[in-house]
Amino acid sequence: MLNSIQLRNFRSYSDASFEFEPSVNIVVGPNASGKTNLLEAVMVLARGRSYKAGDLELIKYRKDWARLEGLFDASERVVKIENLGESSDKSFLINATNLKRLNFERSIPIVLFEPNHTQIIAGSPSGRRDWADDILERTQPEFKSLSANYRRTLAQRNALLKRGERFANEQLFAWDVRLGELGAQIVSARTELARQINQKLATTYNKIAGRRSKLHLTYQSEFPVEHYASRLVAKLGKSFQTDLARGFTGHGPHREDFLFELNAHPAGITASRGETRSLILALKKIEAELMEQSRGQPPILLLDDVFSELDGKRRRALVELLAGRQAILTTTDADAVLEYFDRGHKLIALR
């Protein structure tokens, strides 16, 4: 749980402090008053990075550094970001221990919900891959390293392809084998995540939407999980000339997708606006449950102006999601939110 935060030279803030309740904290203010910047600061303290910007962009305009201080139940945290010109230097201080980065154990579980998350359903395959891999990074200690190793291997293979056929022929097979090994582990993790989500998806969605519908999430792997490594290596060998001409690798987990089906139809094509929002609410509820199961503590929920995107029925479903968890939500219209919280909340007004 986050008790308090201080922001100095962070985004639009010169020097500001906020205290939070263990329940629902409603941050209200007009557009450009710093509401989203505050959520971003909580994210940086908890996870070590922003969800929307690089470190240099977090420093207030024409300042040389930014500093965040946060008091959580289990730790006192300081994050300092220095402007080095074209790059930045970021450091952490957690309970008097200096760190250059936050590993899995040092991070604090967070679930973010913002209006753009509707693109998980109807947006690009890369957005769905990023969504799934982000959950895996925050629930499985080894996945972040696995994903980074895969990206490095893929980059090396692509670099060889760009150097031409002679260089690629000499070295490519070893990178193909490594890509197959790492790719199989990623596909296995994504497939298992889809299975876990499917255990709760239809029930959770139907409760939110108030109707009985069939929901299913499929990870569209190019090859069977149990034979993925060998099949990918064989496919990379067969597609060598095509990859060489294009200059990049055309097969592997970096090209695969997730499919959401609503009543046996692709949700990204057929789902209405309301159905899409109900589905995102269901996914966020399941994400919070997976996070709590994995980390042994409830995540802090960050909600950026999502009440304005929901009707009354879905607002009530969102309120149920917040029950028993600390939440920080932003809005430009306090009255539209406060009617759903008769007690147990704190109002933070920005100007």
Sine and cosine of phi, psi and omega as CSV:
sin_phi,cos_phi,sin_psi,cos_psi,sin_omega,cos_omega
0.00,0.00,0.65,-0.76,0.04,-1.00
-1.00,-0.04,0.81,-0.58,0.00,-1.00
-1.00,-0.09,-0.66,0.75,-0.03,-1.00
-0.38,-0.93,0.32,-0.95,0.01,-1.00
-0.53,-0.85,0.59,-0.81,0.14,-0.99
-0.82,-0.57,0.71,-0.71,-0.01,-1.00
-0.87,-0.49,0.79,-0.61,0.05,-1.00
-0.76,-0.64,0.83,-0.56,-0.03,-1.00
0.81,0.58,0.55,0.83,0.00,-1.00
-0.96,-0.29,0.89,-0.45,-0.01,-1.00
0.80,0.60,-0.87,-0.48,-0.04,-1.00
-1.00,0.06,-0.06,1.00,-0.09,-1.00
-1.00,-0.09,0.76,-0.65,0.15,-0.99
-1.00,0.07,-0.77,0.64,0.03,-1.00
-0.31,-0.95,0.93,-0.37,-0.03,-1.00
-0.53,-0.84,0.51,-0.86,0.01,-1.00
-0.74,-0.67,0.55,-0.83,0.00,-1.00
-0.64,-0.77,0.56,-0.83,0.11,-0.99
-0.89,-0.45,0.53,-0.85,-0.10,-0.99
-0.80,-0.60,0.50,-0.86,0.11,-0.99
-1.00,0.01,0.33,-0.94,-0.01,-1.00
-0.96,0.27,-0.08,1.00,-0.01,-1.00
-0.95,-0.30,-0.83,-0.56,-0.08,-1.00
-0.99,-0.12,0.79,-0.62,0.05,-1.00
-0.90,-0.44,0.88,-0.48,-0.07,-1.00
-0.97,-0.25,0.92,-0.40,0.00,-1.00
-0.99,-0.14,0.91,-0.42,-0.08,-1.00
-0.89,-0.46,0.64,-0.77,0.03,-1.00
0.06,-1.00,0.29,-0.96,0.02,-1.00
-0.93,0.37,0.18,-0.98,0.09,-1.00
-0.85,0.52,0.56,-0.83,0.00,-1.00
0.92,0.38,0.37,0.93,0.05,-1.00
-1.00,-0.06,-0.08,1.00,0.06,-1.00
0.97,-0.24,0.23,0.97,-0.05,-1.00
-0.89,0.45,-0.79,0.62,-0.01,-1.00
-0.91,0.41,-0.57,0.82,0.04,-1.00
-0.88,0.48,-0.58,0.82,0.03,-1.00
-0.92,0.39,-0.70,0.71,0.07,-1.00
-0.87,0.49,-0.63,0.77,0.00,-1.00
-0.89,0.45,-0.63,0.77,0.03,-1.00
-0.90,0.45,-0.66,0.75,0.05,-1.00
-0.88,0.48,-0.67,0.74,0.01,-1.00
-0.88,0.47,-0.69,0.73,-0.01,-1.00
-0.90,0.44,-0.67,0.75,0.03,-1.00
-0.90,0.43,-0.63,0.78,-0.10,-1.00
-0.99,0.14,-0.64,0.76,-0.11,-0.99
-0.92,-0.38,-0.25,0.97,0.05,-1.00
1.00,-0.09,-0.09,1.00,-0.01,-1.00
-0.41,-0.91,0.35,-0.94,0.05,-1.00
-0.98,0.22,0.35,-0.94,0.08,-1.00
-1.00,-0.06,0.00,1.00,-0.09,-1.00
-0.60,-0.80,-0.07,1.00,-0.09,-1.00
-0.47,-0.88,0.38,-0.93,0.11,-0.99
-0.97,0.23,0.22,-0.97,-0.10,-0.99
-0.87,0.49,-0.66,0.76,-0.03,-1.00
-0.87,0.49,-0.56,0.83,-0.02,-1.00
-0.94,0.33,-0.27,0.96,-0.02,-1.00
-0.99,0.17,-0.30,0.95,-0.02,-1.00
-0.99,0.15,0.73,-0.68,0.00,-1.00
-0.83,0.55,0.59,-0.81,-0.07,-1.00
-0.81,0.59,0.76,-0.65,0.03,-1.00
0.92,0.39,0.37,0.93,0.11,-0.99
-0.93,-0.37,0.37,-0.93,-0.07,-1.00
-1.00,-0.10,-0.21,0.98,-0.06,-1.00
-0.37,-0.93,0.32,-0.95,0.14,-0.99
-0.73,-0.68,0.52,-0.86,-0.04,-1.00
-0.62,-0.78,0.73,-0.69,0.08,-1.00
-0.85,-0.53,0.68,-0.73,0.11,-0.99
-0.80,-0.60,0.77,-0.64,-0.01,-1.00
-0.72,-0.70,0.65,-0.76,0.07,-1.00
-0.94,-0.35,0.93,-0.36,0.07,-1.00
-0.97,-0.26,0.23,-0.97,0.00,-1.00
-0.83,0.56,-0.66,0.75,-0.12,-0.99
-0.97,-0.24,-0.01,1.00,-0.07,-1.00
-0.29,-0.96,0.47,-0.88,0.23,-0.97
-0.97,-0.26,0.78,-0.63,-0.13,-0.99
-0.80,-0.59,0.64,-0.77,0.11,-0.99
-0.75,-0.66,0.74,-0.67,0.11,-0.99
-0.85,-0.52,0.79,-0.61,0.06,-1.00
-0.83,-0.55,0.74,-0.68,0.01,-1.00
-0.85,-0.52,0.82,-0.57,-0.01,-1.00
-0.94,-0.35,0.64,-0.77,0.04,-1.00
-1.00,0.07,0.91,-0.42,0.00,-1.00
-0.97,-0.24,0.32,0.95,-0.02,-1.00
0.98,-0.22,-0.99,-0.13,0.03,-1.00
-1.00,-0.06,-0.05,1.00,0.04,-1.00
-0.67,-0.75,-0.04,-1.00,-0.01,-1.00
-0.64,-0.77,0.29,-0.96,0.08,-1.00
-0.80,-0.60,0.79,-0.62,-0.04,-1.00
-0.85,-0.53,0.69,-0.72,0.00,-1.00
-0.68,-0.73,0.42,-0.91,-0.02,-1.00
-0.82,-0.57,0.57,-0.82,0.13,-0.99
-0.78,-0.62,0.92,-0.39,-0.03,-1.00
-0.84,-0.54,0.92,-0.40,-0.03,-1.00
0.75,0.66,0.75,0.66,0.07,-1.00
0.95,0.30,0.16,0.99,0.05,-1.00
-0.97,-0.25,0.83,-0.56,0.01,-1.00
-0.99,0.12,0.72,-0.69,-0.01,-1.00
-0.67,-0.75,0.46,-0.89,0.08,-1.00
-0.99,-0.13,-0.30,0.95,0.03,-1.00
-0.40,-0.91,0.29,-0.96,0.04,-1.00
-0.98,-0.22,0.85,-0.53,0.10,-1.00
-1.00,0.06,-0.06,-1.00,-0.06,-1.00
-0.84,0.54,-0.73,0.69,-0.08,-1.00
-0.92,0.39,-0.51,0.86,-0.03,-1.00
-0.99,0.11,-0.26,0.96,-0.02,-1.00
-0.98,0.21,0.32,-0.95,0.02,-1.00
-0.91,-0.42,0.75,-0.66,-0.07,-1.00
-0.90,0.44,0.75,-0.66,-0.04,-1.00
-0.70,-0.71,0.63,-0.78,0.19,-0.98
-0.83,-0.56,0.85,-0.53,-0.01,-1.00
-0.98,-0.22,0.65,-0.76,0.06,-1.00
-0.71,-0.70,0.89,-0.46,0.02,-1.00
-0.69,-0.72,0.36,-0.93,-0.07,-1.00
-0.82,0.57,-0.56,0.83,-0.02,-1.00
-0.90,0.44,-0.22,0.98,-0.02,-1.00
-0.93,0.37,-0.21,0.98,0.12,-0.99
-0.88,0.47,-0.36,0.93,0.01,-1.00
-0.94,0.34,-0.23,0.97,0.10,-0.99
-0.84,0.54,-0.60,0.80,-0.06,-1.00
-0.99,0.15,-0.76,0.65,-0.18,-0.98
-0.95,-0.30,-0.04,1.00,-0.06,-1.00
-1.00,0.09,-0.41,-0.91,-0.10,-0.99
-0.98,0.19,0.40,-0.92,0.09,-1.00
-0.84,0.54,-0.59,0.81,0.00,-1.00
-0.88,0.47,-0.58,0.82,0.05,-1.00
-0.91,0.42,-0.63,0.77,0.04,-1.00
-0.94,0.33,-0.62,0.78,0.07,-1.00
-0.88,0.47,-0.71,0.71,0.00,-1.00
-0.88,0.47,-0.65,0.76,0.03,-1.00
-0.86,0.51,-0.76,0.65,-0.03,-1.00
-0.92,0.40,-0.71,0.70,-0.04,-1.00
-0.91,0.41,-0.53,0.85,0.05,-1.00
-0.91,0.42,-0.67,0.74,0.07,-1.00
-0.89,0.46,-0.68,0.73,-0.01,-1.00
-0.90,0.44,-0.62,0.78,0.04,-1.00
-0.89,0.46,-0.54,0.84,-0.08,-1.00
-1.00,-0.05,-0.08,1.00,0.02,-1.00
-0.86,-0.51,-0.26,0.97,0.00,-1.00
-0.81,-0.59,0.89,-0.46,-0.11,-0.99
-0.85,0.53,-0.52,0.86,-0.12,-0.99
-1.00,-0.02,-0.19,0.98,-0.17,-0.99
-0.94,0.34,-0.59,0.81,-0.02,-1.00
-0.87,0.49,-0.69,0.73,0.04,-1.00
-0.92,0.40,-0.66,0.76,0.04,-1.00
-0.86,0.51,-0.73,0.68,-0.02,-1.00
-0.90,0.44,-0.65,0.76,0.01,-1.00
-0.91,0.42,-0.65,0.76,0.03,-1.00
-0.90,0.43,-0.63,0.78,0.04,-1.00
-0.89,0.45,-0.71,0.71,-0.02,-1.00
-0.89,0.45,-0.62,0.78,0.03,-1.00
-0.91,0.41,-0.68,0.73,0.02,-1.00
-0.90,0.44,-0.68,0.73,0.04,-1.00
-0.88,0.47,-0.68,0.74,0.01,-1.00
-0.89,0.45,-0.63,0.78,0.01,-1.00
-0.92,0.40,-0.67,0.75,0.03,-1.00
-0.90,0.43,-0.68,0.73,0.02,-1.00
-0.90,0.44,-0.60,0.80,0.03,-1.00
-0.90,0.43,-0.63,0.78,0.04,-1.00
-0.91,0.42,-0.65,0.76,0.02,-1.00
-0.87,0.50,-0.62,0.78,-0.02,-1.00
-0.95,0.30,-0.37,0.93,-0.01,-1.00
-0.98,0.19,-0.26,0.97,0.07,-1.00
0.91,-0.42,0.17,-0.98,-0.17,-0.99
-0.91,0.42,-0.62,0.78,-0.07,-1.00
-0.90,0.44,-0.73,0.68,0.00,-1.00
-0.92,0.38,-0.66,0.75,-0.03,-1.00
-0.90,0.44,-0.69,0.73,-0.03,-1.00
-0.87,0.49,-0.58,0.82,-0.07,-1.00
-0.96,0.29,-0.52,0.85,-0.19,-0.98
-0.83,-0.56,-0.19,0.98,-0.24,-0.97
-0.92,0.40,-0.59,0.81,-0.11,-0.99
-0.87,0.49,-0.65,0.76,0.01,-1.00
-0.88,0.48,-0.63,0.77,0.03,-1.00
-0.95,0.31,-0.52,0.85,0.07,-1.00
-0.89,0.45,-0.69,0.73,0.00,-1.00
-0.89,0.45,-0.70,0.71,0.01,-1.00
-0.90,0.43,-0.64,0.77,0.03,-1.00
-0.90,0.45,-0.62,0.78,0.03,-1.00
-0.91,0.42,-0.67,0.74,0.00,-1.00
-0.89,0.46,-0.76,0.65,-0.03,-1.00
-0.94,0.35,-0.65,0.76,0.01,-1.00
-0.87,0.49,-0.63,0.77,0.01,-1.00
-0.89,0.46,-0.61,0.79,0.02,-1.00
-0.93,0.36,-0.63,0.77,0.03,-1.00
-0.91,0.41,-0.71,0.71,-0.01,-1.00
-0.89,0.45,-0.64,0.77,0.04,-1.00
-0.88,0.47,-0.68,0.73,0.00,-1.00
-0.92,0.39,-0.68,0.74,0.01,-1.00
-0.91,0.41,-0.65,0.76,0.01,-1.00
-0.90,0.44,-0.67,0.75,0.02,-1.00
-0.92,0.40,-0.62,0.78,0.05,-1.00
-0.88,0.48,-0.71,0.71,0.04,-1.00
-0.86,0.50,-0.63,0.77,0.03,-1.00
-0.89,0.45,-0.70,0.72,0.00,-1.00
-0.90,0.44,-0.65,0.76,0.02,-1.00
-0.91,0.42,-0.66,0.75,-0.02,-1.00
-0.90,0.44,-0.44,0.90,0.02,-1.00
-0.88,0.48,-0.47,0.88,-0.09,-1.00
-0.86,-0.51,-0.17,0.99,-0.23,-0.97
-0.90,0.44,-0.79,0.61,-0.08,-1.00
-0.90,0.44,-0.71,0.70,-0.01,-1.00
-0.88,0.47,-0.71,0.71,-0.02,-1.00
-0.92,0.40,-0.70,0.72,0.00,-1.00
-0.88,0.47,-0.73,0.69,-0.06,-1.00
-0.89,0.45,-0.56,0.83,0.04,-1.00
-0.92,0.39,-0.63,0.77,0.00,-1.00
-0.96,0.30,-0.70,0.71,-0.09,-1.00
-0.98,0.18,-0.33,0.94,-0.01,-1.00
0.95,0.31,0.48,0.87,0.02,-1.00
-0.48,-0.88,0.27,-0.96,0.01,-1.00
-1.00,-0.10,0.90,-0.45,0.02,-1.00
-0.70,-0.72,0.37,-0.93,0.08,-1.00
-0.99,-0.14,0.81,-0.58,0.01,-1.00
-0.83,-0.55,0.65,-0.76,0.06,-1.00
-0.47,-0.88,0.66,-0.75,0.08,-1.00
-0.92,-0.39,0.80,-0.59,0.01,-1.00
-0.87,-0.49,0.74,-0.67,0.18,-0.98
-1.00,0.03,0.88,-0.47,-0.11,-0.99
-1.00,0.03,0.96,0.28,0.02,-1.00
-0.97,0.26,0.63,-0.78,-0.03,-1.00
-0.94,0.33,-0.45,0.89,-0.04,-1.00
-0.72,-0.69,0.38,-0.93,0.06,-1.00
-0.86,0.51,0.62,-0.78,-0.07,-1.00
-0.84,0.54,-0.68,0.74,-0.11,-0.99
-0.93,0.37,-0.33,0.94,0.01,-1.00
-0.86,-0.51,0.34,0.94,-0.20,-0.98
-0.89,0.46,-0.73,0.68,-0.10,-0.99
-0.86,0.52,-0.78,0.62,-0.06,-1.00
-0.93,0.38,-0.61,0.79,-0.01,-1.00
-0.93,0.36,-0.61,0.79,0.03,-1.00
-0.92,0.38,-0.67,0.74,0.03,-1.00
-0.86,0.51,-0.70,0.72,0.01,-1.00
-0.89,0.45,-0.67,0.74,-0.01,-1.00
-0.91,0.41,-0.63,0.77,0.03,-1.00
-0.89,0.45,-0.60,0.80,0.05,-1.00
-0.91,0.42,-0.68,0.73,-0.03,-1.00
-0.94,0.34,-0.51,0.86,-0.08,-1.00
-0.99,-0.14,0.30,0.95,-0.07,-1.00
-0.84,0.55,-0.76,0.65,-0.05,-1.00
-0.90,0.44,-0.61,0.79,0.04,-1.00
-0.91,0.41,-0.72,0.70,0.03,-1.00
-0.89,0.46,-0.63,0.78,-0.01,-1.00
-0.89,0.45,-0.67,0.74,0.00,-1.00
-0.93,0.38,-0.59,0.80,-0.02,-1.00
-0.99,0.12,-0.46,0.89,-0.02,-1.00
1.00,0.09,0.25,0.97,0.06,-1.00
-0.45,-0.89,0.25,-0.97,-0.08,-1.00
-1.00,0.05,0.85,-0.53,-0.13,-0.99
-1.00,-0.10,0.03,1.00,-0.03,-1.00
-0.68,-0.74,0.53,-0.85,-0.01,-1.00
0.71,-0.70,0.08,-1.00,-0.04,-1.00
-0.88,0.48,-0.38,0.93,0.02,-1.00
-0.96,0.30,-0.08,1.00,0.01,-1.00
-0.89,-0.45,0.00,1.00,-0.11,-0.99
-1.00,-0.05,0.07,-1.00,-0.19,-0.98
-0.57,-0.82,0.25,-0.97,0.15,-0.99
-0.94,-0.35,0.60,-0.80,0.03,-1.00
-0.87,-0.50,0.84,-0.54,0.14,-0.99
-1.00,-0.10,0.80,-0.60,0.03,-1.00
-0.89,-0.45,0.78,-0.63,0.07,-1.00
-0.91,-0.42,0.91,-0.42,-0.07,-1.00
0.80,0.60,0.72,0.69,0.08,-1.00
0.93,0.36,0.25,0.97,0.06,-1.00
-0.85,-0.52,0.52,-0.85,0.02,-1.00
-0.87,0.49,0.88,-0.47,-0.07,-1.00
-0.90,0.44,-0.52,0.85,-0.02,-1.00
-0.90,0.43,-0.35,0.94,-0.01,-1.00
-0.97,-0.24,-0.66,0.75,-0.19,-0.98
-0.97,-0.23,-0.34,0.94,-0.08,-1.00
-0.93,0.37,0.68,-0.74,0.08,-1.00
-0.96,0.29,0.12,-0.99,0.03,-1.00
-0.87,0.49,-0.69,0.72,0.02,-1.00
-0.91,0.40,-0.66,0.75,0.02,-1.00
-0.90,0.44,-0.64,0.77,0.03,-1.00
-0.89,0.46,-0.68,0.74,-0.01,-1.00
-0.93,0.37,-0.59,0.80,0.08,-1.00
-0.90,0.44,-0.64,0.77,0.00,-1.00
-0.91,0.41,-0.67,0.74,0.03,-1.00
-0.90,0.43,-0.66,0.75,0.06,-1.00
-0.86,0.51,-0.68,0.73,0.02,-1.00
-0.88,0.47,-0.69,0.72,0.00,-1.00
-0.90,0.44,-0.63,0.77,0.01,-1.00
-0.92,0.38,-0.62,0.79,0.06,-1.00
-0.89,0.45,-0.70,0.71,0.02,-1.00
-0.91,0.41,-0.66,0.75,0.04,-1.00
-0.84,0.54,-0.70,0.71,0.01,-1.00
-0.89,0.46,-0.63,0.77,0.01,-1.00
-0.93,0.37,-0.66,0.75,0.05,-1.00
-0.90,0.44,-0.63,0.77,0.01,-1.00
-0.89,0.45,-0.71,0.70,-0.01,-1.00
-0.91,0.41,-0.64,0.77,0.03,-1.00
-0.89,0.45,-0.66,0.75,-0.04,-1.00
-0.96,0.27,-0.67,0.74,-0.15,-0.99
-0.99,-0.10,-0.21,0.98,0.01,-1.00
0.96,0.27,0.27,0.96,0.06,-1.00
-0.45,-0.89,0.55,-0.84,-0.01,-1.00
-0.93,0.37,0.64,-0.77,0.02,-1.00
-0.96,0.26,0.42,-0.91,0.20,-0.98
-0.98,0.20,0.74,-0.67,-0.02,-1.00
-0.99,-0.17,0.79,-0.61,0.05,-1.00
-0.91,-0.40,0.85,-0.52,-0.08,-1.00
-0.81,-0.59,0.92,-0.40,-0.10,-1.00
-0.99,-0.17,0.99,-0.11,0.10,-0.99
0.81,0.59,0.72,0.69,-0.01,-1.00
-1.00,-0.06,-0.36,0.93,0.00,-1.00
-0.87,0.50,-0.59,0.80,-0.03,-1.00
-0.92,0.40,-0.31,0.95,-0.03,-1.00
-1.00,-0.03,-0.07,1.00,-0.13,-0.99
-0.88,-0.47,0.50,-0.87,0.13,-0.99
-1.00,0.07,-0.01,-1.00,-0.11,-0.99
-0.85,0.52,-0.69,0.72,-0.02,-1.00
-0.88,0.47,-0.69,0.73,-0.03,-1.00
-0.97,0.23,-0.47,0.88,0.12,-0.99
-0.90,0.44,-0.66,0.75,0.03,-1.00
-0.91,0.42,-0.60,0.80,0.06,-1.00
-0.91,0.42,-0.61,0.79,0.04,-1.00
-0.91,0.41,-0.65,0.76,0.03,-1.00
-0.87,0.50,-0.63,0.78,0.05,-1.00
-0.89,0.45,-0.60,0.80,0.04,-1.00
-0.88,0.47,-0.58,0.82,-0.06,-1.00
-0.97,0.23,-0.32,0.95,-0.10,-1.00
-0.85,0.53,0.80,-0.60,0.05,-1.00
0.99,0.17,0.07,1.00,0.00,-1.00
-0.81,-0.58,0.45,-0.89,0.13,-0.99
-0.98,0.21,0.72,-0.69,0.00,-1.00
-0.68,-0.74,0.59,-0.81,0.13,-0.99
-0.83,-0.56,0.91,-0.41,-0.03,-1.00
-0.83,-0.55,0.54,-0.84,-0.03,-1.00
-0.93,-0.36,0.46,-0.89,0.03,-1.00
-0.32,-0.95,0.43,-0.91,0.15,-0.99
-0.99,-0.11,-0.19,0.98,-0.07,-1.00
-0.80,-0.60,1.00,-0.07,-0.06,-1.00
-0.88,0.47,-0.64,0.77,-0.06,-1.00
-0.87,0.48,-0.59,0.80,-0.03,-1.00
-0.92,0.39,-0.42,0.91,-0.01,-1.00
-1.00,-0.09,-0.68,0.73,-0.14,-0.99
-0.89,0.45,-0.46,0.89,-0.01,-1.00
-0.90,0.44,-0.29,0.96,0.01,-1.00
-1.00,-0.09,-0.07,1.00,-0.01,-1.00
-0.76,-0.64,1.00,-0.06,-0.03,-1.00
-0.98,0.19,-0.33,0.95,0.02,-1.00
-0.34,-0.94,0.20,-0.98,0.08,-1.00
0.95,0.32,0.60,0.80,0.06,-1.00
-0.64,-0.77,0.28,-0.96,0.07,-1.00
-0.81,-0.58,0.68,-0.73,0.02,-1.00
-0.97,-0.24,0.81,-0.59,0.03,-1.00
-0.89,-0.46,0.91,-0.41,-0.08,-1.00
-0.99,-0.16,0.77,-0.63,0.09,-1.00
-0.94,-0.34,0.41,-0.91,0.01,-1.00
-0.86,-0.51,0.00,0.00,0.00,0.00
